[in-house]
Amino acid sequence: MDERRQRNRHATELQIEVFDVHSGQCLGRIVDLSMDGFMLLSELPLEADSVWECRLVPLTWVEGLEEIRLGADCLWTRTGEDTRKRWAGFHIIDIAEDQAIALEELLQFVRVG
């Protein structure tokens, strides 16, 4: 795979689910995360080159953080070993300044926790 990441992603044991803002449907759970994007494990048939307005919601309590809203482009998908699940790579394409600050704080928690 062509490596185009500009920042390292951080694997997390913190459970963070991603929801579609418009439908409320859970898209999946984040496996790794950076300021530029995230990898998701999903049971949905997500498609590459699809754009999503997302809510990232930590299932574990993180002080001062309920959710982060952002726009993301699904760059690729792959079927997992369990054919019911898919891996998907997302690039963050739109994030407000306050949400970017919240994402950076979440990343600090992920790195420490």
Gaussian input, Z-matrix of N, CA and C with variables (Angstrom, degrees):
# hf/3-21g

backbone

0 1
 N
 C     1     B1
 C     2     B2     1     A1
 N     3     B3     2     A2     1     D1
 C     4     B4     3     A3     2     D2
 C     5     B5     4     A4     3     D3
 N     6     B6     5     A5     4     D4
 C     7     B7     6     A6     5     D5
 C     8     B8     7     A7     6     D6
 N     9     B9     8     A8     7     D7
 C    10    B10     9     A9     8     D8
 C    11    B11    10    A10     9     D9
 N    12    B12    11    A11    10    D10
 C    13    B13    12    A12    11    D11
 C    14    B14    13    A13    12    D12
 N    15    B15    14    A14    13    D13
 C    16    B16    15    A15    14    D14
 C    17    B17    16    A16    15    D15
 N    18    B18    17    A17    16    D16
 C    19    B19    18    A18    17    D17
 C    20    B20    19    A19    18    D18
 N    21    B21    20    A20    19    D19
 C    22    B22    21    A21    20    D20
 C    23    B23    22    A22    21    D21
 N    24    B24    23    A23    22    D22
 C    25    B25    24    A24    23    D23
 C    26    B26    25    A25    24    D24
 N    27    B27    26    A26    25    D25
 C    28    B28    27    A27    26    D26
 C    29    B29    28    A28    27    D27
 N    30    B30    29    A29    28    D28
 C    31    B31    30    A30    29    D29
 C    32    B32    31    A31    30    D30
 N    33    B33    32    A32    31    D31
 C    34    B34    33    A33    32    D32
 C    35    B35    34    A34    33    D33
 N    36    B36    35    A35    34    D34
 C    37    B37    36    A36    35    D35
 C    38    B38    37    A37    36    D36
 N    39    B39    38    A38    37    D37
 C    40    B40    39    A39    38    D38
 C    41    B41    40    A40    39    D39
 N    42    B42    41    A41    40    D40
 C    43    B43    42    A42    41    D41
 C    44    B44    43    A43    42    D42
 N    45    B45    44    A44    43    D43
 C    46    B46    45    A45    44    D44
 C    47    B47    46    A46    45    D45
 N    48    B48    47    A47    46    D46
 C    49    B49    48    A48    47    D47
 C    50    B50    49    A49    48    D48
 N    51    B51    50    A50    49    D49
 C    52    B52    51    A51    50    D50
 C    53    B53    52    A52    51    D51
 N    54    B54    53    A53    52    D52
 C    55    B55    54    A54    53    D53
 C    56    B56    55    A55    54    D54
 N    57    B57    56    A56    55    D55
 C    58    B58    57    A57    56    D56
 C    59    B59    58    A58    57    D57
 N    60    B60    59    A59    58    D58
 C    61    B61    60    A60    59    D59
 C    62    B62    61    A61    60    D60
 N    63    B63    62    A62    61    D61
 C    64    B64    63    A63    62    D62
 C    65    B65    64    A64    63    D63
 N    66    B66    65    A65    64    D64
 C    67    B67    66    A66    65    D65
 C    68    B68    67    A67    66    D66
 N    69    B69    68    A68    67    D67
 C    70    B70    69    A69    68    D68
 C    71    B71    70    A70    69    D69
 N    72    B72    71    A71    70    D70
 C    73    B73    72    A72    71    D71
 C    74    B74    73    A73    72    D72
 N    75    B75    74    A74    73    D73
 C    76    B76    75    A75    74    D74
 C    77    B77    76    A76    75    D75
 N    78    B78    77    A77    76    D76
 C    79    B79    78    A78    77    D77
 C    80    B80    79    A79    78    D78
 N    81    B81    80    A80    79    D79
 C    82    B82    81    A81    80    D80
 C    83    B83    82    A82    81    D81
 N    84    B84    83    A83    82    D82
 C    85    B85    84    A84    83    D83
 C    86    B86    85    A85    84    D84
 N    87    B87    86    A86    85    D85
 C    88    B88    87    A87    86    D86
 C    89    B89    88    A88    87    D87
 N    90    B90    89    A89    88    D88
 C    91    B91    90    A90    89    D89
 C    92    B92    91    A91    90    D90
 N    93    B93    92    A92    91    D91
 C    94    B94    93    A93    92    D92
 C    95    B95    94    A94    93    D93
 N    96    B96    95    A95    94    D94
 C    97    B97    96    A96    95    D95
 C    98    B98    97    A97    96    D96
 N    99    B99    98    A98    97    D97
 C   100   B100    99    A99    98    D98
 C   101   B101   100   A100    99    D99
 N   102   B102   101   A101   100   D100
 C   103   B103   102   A102   101   D101
 C   104   B104   103   A103   102   D102
 N   105   B105   104   A104   103   D103
 C   106   B106   105   A105   104   D104
 C   107   B107   106   A106   105   D105
 N   108   B108   107   A107   106   D106
 C   109   B109   108   A108   107   D107
 C   110   B110   109   A109   108   D108
 N   111   B111   110   A110   109   D109
 C   112   B112   111   A111   110   D110
 C   113   B113   112   A112   111   D111
 N   114   B114   113   A113   112   D112
 C   115   B115   114   A114   113   D113
 C   116   B116   115   A115   114   D114
 N   117   B117   116   A116   115   D115
 C   118   B118   117   A117   116   D116
 C   119   B119   118   A118   117   D117
 N   120   B120   119   A119   118   D118
 C   121   B121   120   A120   119   D119
 C   122   B122   121   A121   120   D120
 N   123   B123   122   A122   121   D121
 C   124   B124   123   A123   122   D122
 C   125   B125   124   A124   123   D123
 N   126   B126   125   A125   124   D124
 C   127   B127   126   A126   125   D125
 C   128   B128   127   A127   126   D126
 N   129   B129   128   A128   127   D127
 C   130   B130   129   A129   128   D128
 C   131   B131   130   A130   129   D129
 N   132   B132   131   A131   130   D130
 C   133   B133   132   A132   131   D131
 C   134   B134   133   A133   132   D132
 N   135   B135   134   A134   133   D133
 C   136   B136   135   A135   134   D134
 C   137   B137   136   A136   135   D135
 N   138   B138   137   A137   136   D136
 C   139   B139   138   A138   137   D137
 C   140   B140   139   A139   138   D138
 N   141   B141   140   A140   139   D139
 C   142   B142   141   A141   140   D140
 C   143   B143   142   A142   141   D141
 N   144   B144   143   A143   142   D142
 C   145   B145   144   A144   143   D143
 C   146   B146   145   A145   144   D144
 N   147   B147   146   A146   145   D145
 C   148   B148   147   A147   146   D146
 C   149   B149   148   A148   147   D147
 N   150   B150   149   A149   148   D148
 C   151   B151   150   A150   149   D149
 C   152   B152   151   A151   150   D150
 N   153   B153   152   A152   151   D151
 C   154   B154   153   A153   152   D152
 C   155   B155   154   A154   153   D153
 N   156   B156   155   A155   154   D154
 C   157   B157   156   A156   155   D155
 C   158   B158   157   A157   156   D156
 N   159   B159   158   A158   157   D157
 C   160   B160   159   A159   158   D158
 C   161   B161   160   A160   159   D159
 N   162   B162   161   A161   160   D160
 C   163   B163   162   A162   161   D161
 C   164   B164   163   A163   162   D162
 N   165   B165   164   A164   163   D163
 C   166   B166   165   A165   164   D164
 C   167   B167   166   A166   165   D165
 N   168   B168   167   A167   166   D166
 C   169   B169   168   A168   167   D167
 C   170   B170   169   A169   168   D168
 N   171   B171   170   A170   169   D169
 C   172   B172   171   A171   170   D170
 C   173   B173   172   A172   171   D171
 N   174   B174   173   A173   172   D172
 C   175   B175   174   A174   173   D173
 C   176   B176   175   A175   174   D174
 N   177   B177   176   A176   175   D175
 C   178   B178   177   A177   176   D176
 C   179   B179   178   A178   177   D177
 N   180   B180   179   A179   178   D178
 C   181   B181   180   A180   179   D179
 C   182   B182   181   A181   180   D180
 N   183   B183   182   A182   181   D181
 C   184   B184   183   A183   182   D182
 C   185   B185   184   A184   183   D183
 N   186   B186   185   A185   184   D184
 C   187   B187   186   A186   185   D185
 C   188   B188   187   A187   186   D186
 N   189   B189   188   A188   187   D187
 C   190   B190   189   A189   188   D188
 C   191   B191   190   A190   189   D189
 N   192   B192   191   A191   190   D190
 C   193   B193   192   A192   191   D191
 C   194   B194   193   A193   192   D192
 N   195   B195   194   A194   193   D193
 C   196   B196   195   A195   194   D194
 C   197   B197   196   A196   195   D195
 N   198   B198   197   A197   196   D196
 C   199   B199   198   A198   197   D197
 C   200   B200   199   A199   198   D198
 N   201   B201   200   A200   199   D199
 C   202   B202   201   A201   200   D200
 C   203   B203   202   A202   201   D201
 N   204   B204   203   A203   202   D202
 C   205   B205   204   A204   203   D203
 C   206   B206   205   A205   204   D204
 N   207   B207   206   A206   205   D205
 C   208   B208   207   A207   206   D206
 C   209   B209   208   A208   207   D207
 N   210   B210   209   A209   208   D208
 C   211   B211   210   A210   209   D209
 C   212   B212   211   A211   210   D210
 N   213   B213   212   A212   211   D211
 C   214   B214   213   A213   212   D212
 C   215   B215   214   A214   213   D213
 N   216   B216   215   A215   214   D214
 C   217   B217   216   A216   215   D215
 C   218   B218   217   A217   216   D216
 N   219   B219   218   A218   217   D217
 C   220   B220   219   A219   218   D218
 C   221   B221   220   A220   219   D219
 N   222   B222   221   A221   220   D220
 C   223   B223   222   A222   221   D221
 C   224   B224   223   A223   222   D222
 N   225   B225   224   A224   223   D223
 C   226   B226   225   A225   224   D224
 C   227   B227   226   A226   225   D225
 N   228   B228   227   A227   226   D226
 C   229   B229   228   A228   227   D227
 C   230   B230   229   A229   228   D228
 N   231   B231   230   A230   229   D229
 C   232   B232   231   A231   230   D230
 C   233   B233   232   A232   231   D231
 N   234   B234   233   A233   232   D232
 C   235   B235   234   A234   233   D233
 C   236   B236   235   A235   234   D234
 N   237   B237   236   A236   235   D235
 C   238   B238   237   A237   236   D236
 C   239   B239   238   A238   237   D237
 N   240   B240   239   A239   238   D238
 C   241   B241   240   A240   239   D239
 C   242   B242   241   A241   240   D240
 N   243   B243   242   A242   241   D241
 C   244   B244   243   A243   242   D242
 C   245   B245   244   A244   243   D243
 N   246   B246   245   A245   244   D244
 C   247   B247   246   A246   245   D245
 C   248   B248   247   A247   246   D246
 N   249   B249   248   A248   247   D247
 C   250   B250   249   A249   248   D248
 C   251   B251   250   A250   249   D249
 N   252   B252   251   A251   250   D250
 C   253   B253   252   A252   251   D251
 C   254   B254   253   A253   252   D252
 N   255   B255   254   A254   253   D253
 C   256   B256   255   A255   254   D254
 C   257   B257   256   A256   255   D255
 N   258   B258   257   A257   256   D256
 C   259   B259   258   A258   257   D257
 C   260   B260   259   A259   258   D258
 N   261   B261   260   A260   259   D259
 C   262   B262   261   A261   260   D260
 C   263   B263   262   A262   261   D261
 N   264   B264   263   A263   262   D262
 C   265   B265   264   A264   263   D263
 C   266   B266   265   A265   264   D264
 N   267   B267   266   A266   265   D265
 C   268   B268   267   A267   266   D266
 C   269   B269   268   A268   267   D267
 N   270   B270   269   A269   268   D268
 C   271   B271   270   A270   269   D269
 C   272   B272   271   A271   270   D270
 N   273   B273   272   A272   271   D271
 C   274   B274   273   A273   272   D272
 C   275   B275   274   A274   273   D273
 N   276   B276   275   A275   274   D274
 C   277   B277   276   A276   275   D275
 C   278   B278   277   A277   276   D276
 N   279   B279   278   A278   277   D277
 C   280   B280   279   A279   278   D278
 C   281   B281   280   A280   279   D279
 N   282   B282   281   A281   280   D280
 C   283   B283   282   A282   281   D281
 C   284   B284   283   A283   282   D282
 N   285   B285   284   A284   283   D283
 C   286   B286   285   A285   284   D284
 C   287   B287   286   A286   285   D285
 N   288   B288   287   A287   286   D286
 C   289   B289   288   A288   287   D287
 C   290   B290   289   A289   288   D288
 N   291   B291   290   A290   289   D289
 C   292   B292   291   A291   290   D290
 C   293   B293   292   A292   291   D291
 N   294   B294   293   A293   292   D292
 C   295   B295   294   A294   293   D293
 C   296   B296   295   A295   294   D294
 N   297   B297   296   A296   295   D295
 C   298   B298   297   A297   296   D296
 C   299   B299   298   A298   297   D297
 N   300   B300   299   A299   298   D298
 C   301   B301   300   A300   299   D299
 C   302   B302   301   A301   300   D300
 N   303   B303   302   A302   301   D301
 C   304   B304   303   A303   302   D302
 C   305   B305   304   A304   303   D303
 N   306   B306   305   A305   304   D304
 C   307   B307   306   A306   305   D305
 C   308   B308   307   A307   306   D306
 N   309   B309   308   A308   307   D307
 C   310   B310   309   A309   308   D308
 C   311   B311   310   A310   309   D309
 N   312   B312   311   A311   310   D310
 C   313   B313   312   A312   311   D311
 C   314   B314   313   A313   312   D312
 N   315   B315   314   A314   313   D313
 C   316   B316   315   A315   314   D314
 C   317   B317   316   A316   315   D315
 N   318   B318   317   A317   316   D316
 C   319   B319   318   A318   317   D317
 C   320   B320   319   A319   318   D318
 N   321   B321   320   A320   319   D319
 C   322   B322   321   A321   320   D320
 C   323   B323   322   A322   321   D321
 N   324   B324   323   A323   322   D322
 C   325   B325   324   A324   323   D323
 C   326   B326   325   A325   324   D324
 N   327   B327   326   A326   325   D325
 C   328   B328   327   A327   326   D326
 C   329   B329   328   A328   327   D327
 N   330   B330   329   A329   328   D328
 C   331   B331   330   A330   329   D329
 C   332   B332   331   A331   330   D330
 N   333   B333   332   A332   331   D331
 C   334   B334   333   A333   332   D332
 C   335   B335   334   A334   333   D333
 N   336   B336   335   A335   334   D334
 C   337   B337   336   A336   335   D335
 C   338   B338   337   A337   336   D336

   B1=1.4512
   B2=1.5324
   B3=1.2662
   B4=1.4601
   B5=1.5292
   B6=1.3283
   B7=1.4633
   B8=1.5206
   B9=1.3315
   B10=1.4605
   B11=1.5135
   B12=1.3149
   B13=1.4599
   B14=1.5115
   B15=1.3089
   B16=1.4591
   B17=1.5234
   B18=1.3084
   B19=1.4682
   B20=1.5166
   B21=1.3169
   B22=1.4527
   B23=1.5145
   B24=1.3175
   B25=1.4537
   B26=1.5101
   B27=1.3134
   B28=1.4532
   B29=1.5196
   B30=1.3421
   B31=1.4590
   B32=1.5175
   B33=1.2953
   B34=1.4575
   B35=1.5178
   B36=1.3163
   B37=1.4564
   B38=1.5264
   B39=1.3311
   B40=1.4535
   B41=1.5326
   B42=1.3063
   B43=1.4536
   B44=1.5252
   B45=1.3448
   B46=1.4570
   B47=1.5189
   B48=1.3205
   B49=1.4583
   B50=1.5171
   B51=1.3329
   B52=1.4560
   B53=1.5221
   B54=1.3377
   B55=1.4628
   B56=1.5237
   B57=1.3201
   B58=1.4601
   B59=1.5251
   B60=1.3291
   B61=1.4632
   B62=1.5250
   B63=1.3239
   B64=1.4642
   B65=1.5207
   B66=1.3303
   B67=1.4630
   B68=1.5226
   B69=1.3383
   B70=1.4558
   B71=1.5187
   B72=1.3286
   B73=1.4576
   B74=1.5298
   B75=1.3270
   B76=1.4571
   B77=1.5257
   B78=1.3337
   B79=1.4676
   B80=1.5114
   B81=1.3232
   B82=1.4559
   B83=1.5113
   B84=1.3288
   B85=1.4646
   B86=1.5188
   B87=1.3286
   B88=1.4642
   B89=1.5232
   B90=1.3457
   B91=1.4545
   B92=1.5190
   B93=1.3387
   B94=1.4589
   B95=1.5167
   B96=1.3423
   B97=1.4562
   B98=1.5210
   B99=1.3263
   B100=1.4675
   B101=1.5220
   B102=1.3251
   B103=1.4650
   B104=1.5315
   B105=1.3186
   B106=1.4628
   B107=1.5251
   B108=1.3369
   B109=1.4517
   B110=1.5157
   B111=1.3239
   B112=1.4615
   B113=1.5235
   B114=1.3361
   B115=1.4533
   B116=1.5177
   B117=1.2991
   B118=1.4525
   B119=1.5234
   B120=1.3227
   B121=1.4558
   B122=1.5176
   B123=1.3367
   B124=1.4587
   B125=1.5201
   B126=1.3104
   B127=1.4632
   B128=1.5261
   B129=1.3308
   B130=1.4621
   B131=1.5278
   B132=1.3105
   B133=1.4739
   B134=1.5267
   B135=1.3351
   B136=1.4657
   B137=1.5231
   B138=1.3237
   B139=1.4629
   B140=1.5111
   B141=1.3396
   B142=1.4580
   B143=1.5226
   B144=1.3199
   B145=1.4651
   B146=1.5183
   B147=1.3332
   B148=1.4620
   B149=1.5292
   B150=1.3250
   B151=1.4600
   B152=1.5232
   B153=1.3364
   B154=1.4508
   B155=1.5259
   B156=1.3219
   B157=1.4533
   B158=1.5225
   B159=1.3249
   B160=1.4587
   B161=1.5192
   B162=1.3336
   B163=1.4625
   B164=1.5218
   B165=1.3261
   B166=1.4549
   B167=1.5160
   B168=1.3234
   B169=1.4634
   B170=1.5270
   B171=1.3460
   B172=1.4641
   B173=1.5263
   B174=1.3306
   B175=1.4634
   B176=1.5224
   B177=1.3154
   B178=1.4584
   B179=1.5156
   B180=1.3107
   B181=1.4561
   B182=1.5242
   B183=1.3176
   B184=1.4571
   B185=1.5255
   B186=1.3151
   B187=1.4681
   B188=1.5224
   B189=1.3335
   B190=1.4546
   B191=1.5222
   B192=1.3312
   B193=1.4655
   B194=1.5228
   B195=1.3231
   B196=1.4534
   B197=1.5142
   B198=1.3509
   B199=1.4617
   B200=1.5232
   B201=1.3281
   B202=1.4564
   B203=1.5166
   B204=1.3407
   B205=1.4622
   B206=1.5156
   B207=1.3383
   B208=1.4573
   B209=1.5204
   B210=1.3253
   B211=1.4552
   B212=1.5160
   B213=1.3237
   B214=1.4619
   B215=1.5183
   B216=1.3274
   B217=1.4602
   B218=1.5237
   B219=1.3303
   B220=1.4620
   B221=1.5291
   B222=1.3254
   B223=1.4646
   B224=1.5185
   B225=1.3382
   B226=1.4642
   B227=1.5262
   B228=1.3203
   B229=1.4653
   B230=1.5277
   B231=1.3161
   B232=1.4643
   B233=1.5245
   B234=1.3165
   B235=1.4556
   B236=1.5191
   B237=1.3296
   B238=1.4555
   B239=1.5098
   B240=1.3251
   B241=1.4697
   B242=1.5184
   B243=1.3269
   B244=1.4607
   B245=1.5274
   B246=1.3010
   B247=1.4659
   B248=1.5267
   B249=1.3305
   B250=1.4614
   B251=1.5186
   B252=1.3212
   B253=1.4654
   B254=1.5177
   B255=1.3298
   B256=1.4659
   B257=1.5154
   B258=1.3172
   B259=1.4434
   B260=1.5203
   B261=1.3119
   B262=1.4624
   B263=1.5185
   B264=1.3225
   B265=1.4591
   B266=1.5208
   B267=1.3244
   B268=1.4612
   B269=1.5208
   B270=1.3209
   B271=1.4577
   B272=1.5221
   B273=1.3315
   B274=1.4729
   B275=1.5210
   B276=1.3264
   B277=1.4620
   B278=1.5213
   B279=1.3341
   B280=1.4618
   B281=1.5237
   B282=1.3367
   B283=1.4617
   B284=1.5320
   B285=1.3219
   B286=1.4675
   B287=1.5290
   B288=1.3269
   B289=1.4612
   B290=1.5247
   B291=1.3392
   B292=1.4661
   B293=1.5215
   B294=1.3287
   B295=1.4532
   B296=1.5293
   B297=1.3340
   B298=1.4652
   B299=1.5303
   B300=1.3322
   B301=1.4638
   B302=1.5319
   B303=1.3204
   B304=1.4691
   B305=1.5276
   B306=1.3429
   B307=1.4653
   B308=1.5284
   B309=1.3183
   B310=1.4670
   B311=1.5261
   B312=1.3284
   B313=1.4643
   B314=1.5205
   B315=1.3294
   B316=1.4647
   B317=1.5302
   B318=1.3283
   B319=1.4611
   B320=1.5256
   B321=1.3256
   B322=1.4707
   B323=1.5244
   B324=1.3148
   B325=1.4595
   B326=1.5265
   B327=1.3416
   B328=1.4630
   B329=1.5264
   B330=1.3271
   B331=1.4686
   B332=1.5260
   B333=1.3411
   B334=1.4571
   B335=1.5216
   B336=1.3573
   B337=1.4565
   B338=1.4655
   A1=108.90
   A2=116.60
   A3=123.16
   A4=108.97
   A5=116.73
   A6=121.83
   A7=110.35
   A8=116.82
   A9=121.01
   A10=113.00
   A11=118.46
   A12=120.83
   A13=110.76
   A14=115.66
   A15=120.92
   A16=111.19
   A17=117.70
   A18=122.20
   A19=108.54
   A20=115.84
   A21=120.23
   A22=110.61
   A23=114.11
   A24=118.63
   A25=108.05
   A26=115.30
   A27=120.84
   A28=108.99
   A29=115.64
   A30=119.90
   A31=107.26
   A32=115.86
   A33=119.06
   A34=111.35
   A35=114.32
   A36=119.69
   A37=109.68
   A38=115.50
   A39=121.38
   A40=107.44
   A41=117.08
   A42=120.15
   A43=109.49
   A44=115.16
   A45=121.56
   A46=107.43
   A47=116.86
   A48=121.20
   A49=109.50
   A50=114.88
   A51=122.12
   A52=108.36
   A53=115.37
   A54=121.64
   A55=109.74
   A56=116.23
   A57=121.87
   A58=107.15
   A59=117.16
   A60=121.90
   A61=111.29
   A62=117.93
   A63=121.09
   A64=113.81
   A65=117.82
   A66=120.32
   A67=112.83
   A68=116.90
   A69=120.72
   A70=113.02
   A71=116.88
   A72=121.94
   A73=111.25
   A74=116.10
   A75=121.08
   A76=108.52
   A77=115.92
   A78=120.81
   A79=111.47
   A80=117.69
   A81=121.01
   A82=111.59
   A83=115.18
   A84=122.53
   A85=110.15
   A86=116.43
   A87=121.95
   A88=110.11
   A89=114.58
   A90=122.07
   A91=109.74
   A92=116.45
   A93=120.46
   A94=109.67
   A95=114.69
   A96=120.13
   A97=110.66
   A98=116.43
   A99=122.56
   A100=107.87
   A101=116.08
   A102=120.10
   A103=110.77
   A104=117.48
   A105=121.65
   A106=114.29
   A107=117.24
   A108=117.88
   A109=112.88
   A110=114.41
   A111=120.02
   A112=109.91
   A113=114.60
   A114=121.20
   A115=107.23
   A116=114.48
   A117=122.54
   A118=109.37
   A119=116.96
   A120=122.76
   A121=106.08
   A122=116.19
   A123=121.03
   A124=111.62
   A125=115.98
   A126=121.68
   A127=110.56
   A128=117.08
   A129=121.74
   A130=110.49
   A131=116.80
   A132=120.06
   A133=111.09
   A134=116.61
   A135=120.87
   A136=109.45
   A137=115.72
   A138=120.61
   A139=111.16
   A140=115.64
   A141=120.83
   A142=108.50
   A143=116.21
   A144=123.96
   A145=112.88
   A146=116.66
   A147=120.19
   A148=108.08
   A149=115.79
   A150=121.88
   A151=108.55
   A152=114.88
   A153=121.18
   A154=110.94
   A155=115.68
   A156=121.15
   A157=105.21
   A158=116.10
   A159=121.50
   A160=113.50
   A161=112.69
   A162=122.22
   A163=106.58
   A164=118.09
   A165=122.74
   A166=106.76
   A167=116.22
   A168=120.92
   A169=109.46
   A170=117.34
   A171=119.30
   A172=109.61
   A173=116.88
   A174=120.41
   A175=110.63
   A176=116.01
   A177=122.46
   A178=107.25
   A179=117.96
   A180=121.69
   A181=110.30
   A182=115.76
   A183=123.37
   A184=105.51
   A185=116.77
   A186=121.45
   A187=111.68
   A188=115.69
   A189=121.96
   A190=115.35
   A191=117.78
   A192=119.46
   A193=111.11
   A194=115.97
   A195=120.11
   A196=110.96
   A197=116.23
   A198=120.60
   A199=109.04
   A200=114.77
   A201=122.14
   A202=106.23
   A203=116.36
   A204=121.10
   A205=109.66
   A206=114.79
   A207=119.94
   A208=110.12
   A209=115.26
   A210=122.05
   A211=108.45
   A212=117.21
   A213=120.66
   A214=110.92
   A215=114.63
   A216=123.31
   A217=108.20
   A218=117.00
   A219=120.85
   A220=107.16
   A221=116.93
   A222=121.68
   A223=113.12
   A224=116.98
   A225=120.40
   A226=110.08
   A227=115.23
   A228=121.41
   A229=108.54
   A230=115.27
   A231=121.46
   A232=108.42
   A233=116.09
   A234=120.50
   A235=108.77
   A236=116.42
   A237=121.59
   A238=111.54
   A239=115.96
   A240=120.42
   A241=110.22
   A242=115.64
   A243=121.78
   A244=104.46
   A245=118.43
   A246=122.13
   A247=113.77
   A248=117.86
   A249=119.88
   A250=111.43
   A251=117.47
   A252=120.66
   A253=110.09
   A254=114.20
   A255=121.13
   A256=109.40
   A257=115.14
   A258=122.92
   A259=107.10
   A260=117.19
   A261=120.48
   A262=109.33
   A263=115.60
   A264=121.28
   A265=110.29
   A266=116.90
   A267=122.88
   A268=110.56
   A269=115.83
   A270=123.01
   A271=107.40
   A272=116.74
   A273=120.81
   A274=107.91
   A275=116.03
   A276=120.50
   A277=113.60
   A278=117.50
   A279=120.33
   A280=108.59
   A281=115.28
   A282=119.20
   A283=107.60
   A284=115.21
   A285=120.78
   A286=109.33
   A287=115.68
   A288=120.62
   A289=112.14
   A290=117.87
   A291=120.09
   A292=111.66
   A293=117.00
   A294=121.10
   A295=111.20
   A296=116.85
   A297=121.27
   A298=110.01
   A299=116.54
   A300=120.69
   A301=109.66
   A302=116.84
   A303=121.06
   A304=110.76
   A305=117.24
   A306=120.99
   A307=110.26
   A308=117.12
   A309=120.70
   A310=110.57
   A311=117.38
   A312=120.95
   A313=111.12
   A314=116.50
   A315=120.48
   A316=110.35
   A317=117.12
   A318=120.48
   A319=111.40
   A320=117.52
   A321=120.30
   A322=109.38
   A323=117.79
   A324=122.47
   A325=109.82
   A326=117.22
   A327=122.36
   A328=110.26
   A329=117.09
   A330=121.94
   A331=111.79
   A332=116.03
   A333=120.36
   A334=110.63
   A335=115.20
   A336=120.13
   A337=112.14
   D1=138.47
   D2=178.76
   D3=-70.30
   D4=118.68
   D5=-177.98
   D6=-86.70
   D7=111.83
   D8=-177.85
   D9=-119.05
   D10=7.20
   D11=-178.65
   D12=-66.78
   D13=138.37
   D14=176.68
   D15=-98.26
   D16=-19.73
   D17=179.20
   D18=-129.53
   D19=149.38
   D20=177.70
   D21=-69.33
   D22=141.03
   D23=172.81
   D24=-91.39
   D25=153.42
   D26=-177.37
   D27=-117.52
   D28=119.24
   D29=174.65
   D30=-64.15
   D31=145.81
   D32=-177.63
   D33=-134.36
   D34=138.46
   D35=171.09
   D36=-91.42
   D37=-11.07
   D38=174.64
   D39=-67.42
   D40=130.35
   D41=-179.24
   D42=-83.67
   D43=116.75
   D44=179.47
   D45=-126.29
   D46=118.32
   D47=177.61
   D48=-98.51
   D49=150.61
   D50=179.87
   D51=-114.71
   D52=128.53
   D53=-179.05
   D54=-118.35
   D55=144.90
   D56=171.41
   D57=-75.22
   D58=124.42
   D59=-177.94
   D60=-59.61
   D61=-39.61
   D62=-172.81
   D63=-76.56
   D64=-42.42
   D65=-177.53
   D66=-96.84
   D67=-20.40
   D68=-175.44
   D69=80.29
   D70=-1.65
   D71=-177.54
   D72=-71.41
   D73=139.05
   D74=176.02
   D75=-75.20
   D76=122.28
   D77=179.22
   D78=-82.93
   D79=-28.07
   D80=180.00
   D81=154.37
   D82=-167.46
   D83=-177.52
   D84=-116.21
   D85=136.64
   D86=-179.82
   D87=-71.68
   D88=134.28
   D89=176.83
   D90=-100.33
   D91=-43.51
   D92=173.42
   D93=-144.27
   D94=160.51
   D95=-166.39
   D96=-149.61
   D97=144.02
   D98=171.55
   D99=-145.50
   D100=179.79
   D101=175.96
   D102=-69.20
   D103=-18.18
   D104=-177.63
   D105=-96.77
   D106=-24.01
   D107=-175.34
   D108=-179.65
   D109=-170.50
   D110=-179.10
   D111=-157.32
   D112=157.71
   D113=172.46
   D114=-110.29
   D115=138.86
   D116=-171.78
   D117=-123.27
   D118=143.42
   D119=169.17
   D120=-107.35
   D121=122.58
   D122=-170.98
   D123=-133.83
   D124=154.20
   D125=171.73
   D126=-100.50
   D127=0.14
   D128=-179.66
   D129=-92.83
   D130=152.97
   D131=176.17
   D132=-82.48
   D133=69.67
   D134=179.74
   D135=-66.50
   D136=149.10
   D137=-178.60
   D138=-114.42
   D139=140.22
   D140=173.94
   D141=-62.07
   D142=151.93
   D143=-179.32
   D144=65.98
   D145=27.19
   D146=173.64
   D147=-107.56
   D148=145.02
   D149=-177.16
   D150=-110.66
   D151=136.57
   D152=-174.97
   D153=-130.29
   D154=144.43
   D155=167.93
   D156=-100.34
   D157=117.23
   D158=-167.76
   D159=-117.39
   D160=155.29
   D161=167.76
   D162=-119.31
   D163=121.40
   D164=174.69
   D165=-94.88
   D166=121.05
   D167=-173.50
   D168=-124.12
   D169=111.29
   D170=175.39
   D171=-69.76
   D172=131.12
   D173=178.18
   D174=-83.33
   D175=-19.62
   D176=173.92
   D177=-94.59
   D178=139.92
   D179=-177.36
   D180=-62.73
   D181=129.05
   D182=173.20
   D183=-125.48
   D184=120.34
   D185=-174.46
   D186=-52.88
   D187=126.75
   D188=175.61
   D189=77.32
   D190=7.07
   D191=-176.51
   D192=-131.29
   D193=119.94
   D194=175.41
   D195=-104.81
   D196=-38.87
   D197=179.81
   D198=-162.92
   D199=162.90
   D200=173.68
   D201=-127.13
   D202=130.41
   D203=178.75
   D204=-105.14
   D205=136.71
   D206=-179.36
   D207=-160.65
   D208=163.67
   D209=173.37
   D210=-102.19
   D211=138.01
   D212=-177.19
   D213=-141.01
   D214=144.54
   D215=177.60
   D216=-104.84
   D217=124.12
   D218=176.23
   D219=-77.39
   D220=111.90
   D221=-176.06
   D222=-84.95
   D223=-33.56
   D224=-177.12
   D225=-157.94
   D226=158.87
   D227=172.84
   D228=-140.03
   D229=151.57
   D230=176.69
   D231=-144.81
   D232=142.19
   D233=175.97
   D234=-74.01
   D235=136.12
   D236=178.48
   D237=-80.72
   D238=177.23
   D239=177.44
   D240=-59.41
   D241=-39.95
   D242=172.09
   D243=-83.34
   D244=106.38
   D245=-171.24
   D246=-61.88
   D247=-7.08
   D248=176.26
   D249=-82.03
   D250=-14.80
   D251=-176.70
   D252=-114.96
   D253=151.29
   D254=-179.99
   D255=-130.04
   D256=145.89
   D257=170.95
   D258=-93.29
   D259=144.85
   D260=178.59
   D261=-145.68
   D262=135.26
   D263=178.38
   D264=-104.50
   D265=129.52
   D266=-177.13
   D267=-119.95
   D268=141.89
   D269=173.52
   D270=-110.28
   D271=129.38
   D272=179.27
   D273=-75.07
   D274=121.36
   D275=-176.74
   D276=-111.95
   D277=-14.38
   D278=-178.64
   D279=-153.33
   D280=120.41
   D281=177.85
   D282=-151.11
   D283=129.82
   D284=178.28
   D285=-69.05
   D286=157.28
   D287=-176.22
   D288=-58.07
   D289=-44.32
   D290=-179.78
   D291=-65.79
   D292=-32.72
   D293=178.38
   D294=-73.48
   D295=-34.33
   D296=176.18
   D297=-65.00
   D298=-38.81
   D299=176.81
   D300=-63.86
   D301=-43.07
   D302=178.00
   D303=-63.14
   D304=-38.70
   D305=178.71
   D306=-65.23
   D307=-42.02
   D308=177.50
   D309=-62.05
   D310=-40.57
   D311=177.01
   D312=-64.30
   D313=-40.82
   D314=176.96
   D315=-62.82
   D316=-41.57
   D317=178.42
   D318=-63.32
   D319=-36.96
   D320=176.60
   D321=-63.14
   D322=-40.09
   D323=178.04
   D324=-65.22
   D325=-43.02
   D326=180.00
   D327=-61.76
   D328=-43.54
   D329=-178.45
   D330=-64.98
   D331=-36.77
   D332=-177.19
   D333=-85.47
   D334=-44.09
   D335=-173.41
   D336=-76.55

